[in-house]
C-alpha cells in the first residue's frame, strides 16, 4: 500500500550512477618499503588526474611461532618468533584507461605484493 510518500534516495549514490572503483591492497613485511611503494602508486595516479582515496592503513597480521631451543631434553627453553605483515588500501575512483595502464607498468620493489580489484 502506498500512502503518497516517495522513497528517500540513498546517500552517496544517485539512481543510474554506477561509479567504478579500482581497489588496490598492498602488503609487505617492512613498513618503510610499503610506504614508499604506496607513495609511488599515488603519484602515478595523480599524474593522470585520478581521484585517489587513501592510503588507508589496515590491521597488521602478526604470525607468532614458538620453537624448542634444544631438540631433546630442555622442554622449558623455547624461542619465539613473529612475522608482521603490514597492509594498506588505496581506492581510485573512476579510473581512466591511461591510469590503469600506468599502474600495470609500475616498477615496485621486491617484497611488496599487490591485489587489484575492479569494483
Secondary structure, 3 states (H helix, E strand, C coil): CCCCCCCCCCCCCCCCCCCCEEEEEEEECCHHHHHHHHHHHHHHHHHCCCEEEEEEEEEEEEEEEEEECCCCCCCCCEEEEEEEEEEEEEEEECCCHHHHHHHHCCCCCCCEEEEEEEC
